[in-house]
Amino acid sequence: MERLGVNNRSRLKHLLILSILTWVVAVATVGYLSYSQYPVMVWALSLAPLLLSGVFAMMTLNQSQTELAEANRQHSRTKRHVQELQLKIDRFEYDARKAAEMRRIVLNSTQEKDHSLRNMALALDHAMDEILTVVDGLEPEDAELIRTRVEGMKRYSADLQGLARLELKSELPARIEIDFLKALNELIEGWSTFGKSHKVKIRLDNPEEQMPLYSDLNWIDNLLTRVVQALIRMNYDSTLKIHIIGYTDAELGEALRIELSIQGRELSEAQLKSILTEYLSIVEDGQEIGPGLSFVVARRMTQLLNGFMDVTQGPAGTEVLIVLPRNPITDDDEDSTVI
């Protein structure tokens, strides 16, 4: 294209020179032939239009050459700009490919880490089973102490397995429509049996008549059971209250608000700060009654269900708030299993 512009400029120069020469020859010829035949005034008036037309023609040719030169410069600038944009596009494409490759590596690494964590948790669980087989020969008091600690470690192992399996692609929650209240009443029957051993009653406050929820029933069971059992273990001779309402959340839209509260043990500020992120041990009378990783796993499950969870200490005792979207929008609709 640049070569074409150079050729056009050269052509215009040649045409301009040729036009000037032709015009000079034509004026000289006409002037010479008509000078002797007409008076000077008539001769001058006759040549004036010819002279003017020649001047205008040369001005037009010169302007055309100027505009062509400007057009070529503009074309060069546009071409450079296009080349710069193409370089940027190539760079963006390269960065996108590198980012996708890095994301794939990170995901694969995470999957390997989760598999390793689950295997270590299984090994810990098996080790605790082996310890249980040899405590019967000990003194009753020592055997009971070891048995209590082992049971706490087995719960810890189960939580570790659950935390690892939460991240595995094949075990993400599947979402179907469930009757939440019906499922909750069935769960409460099992929780009540567990609560009797701790003299804890379970009371469901003000349920709505119908409460459809698009979620994974296994995950809902696993999530709530972890929280309920952890609260029951920490509090003796009390009542666990469960309050459920449906409302419109500013971020989640139509949401389900689950509030669990129980009077009894008061958690310290340090315990509340770490209960959702770290292993929490509480030993009372030689027995492990702490939540371990139960709230850590429950919080991660809530996040994967597109909701959120919080634990506070208030007038009603230890309060757990779980908010879940009733119809979450997600790209993952894979089958899940109970963890």
Secondary structure, 3 states (H helix, E strand, C coil): CHHHHHHHHHHHHHHHHHHHHHHHHHHHHHHHHHHCCCCHHHHHHHHHHHHHHHHHHHHHHHHHHHHHHHHHHHHHHHHHHHHHHHHHHHHHHHHHHHHHHHHHHHHHHHHHHHHHHHHHHHHHHHHHHHHHCCHHHCCHHHHHHHHHHHHHHHHHHHHHHHHHHHCCHHHCCCCEEEEHHHHHHHHHHHHHHHHHCCCEEEEEECCCCCCEEEECHHHHHHHHHHHHHHHHHHCCCEEEEEEEEEEEECCCEEEEEEEEEECCCCCCHHHHHHCCCCCECCEECCEECCCECHHHHHHHHHHHCCCEEEEEEECCEEEEEEEEECCCCCCCCCCCCCC
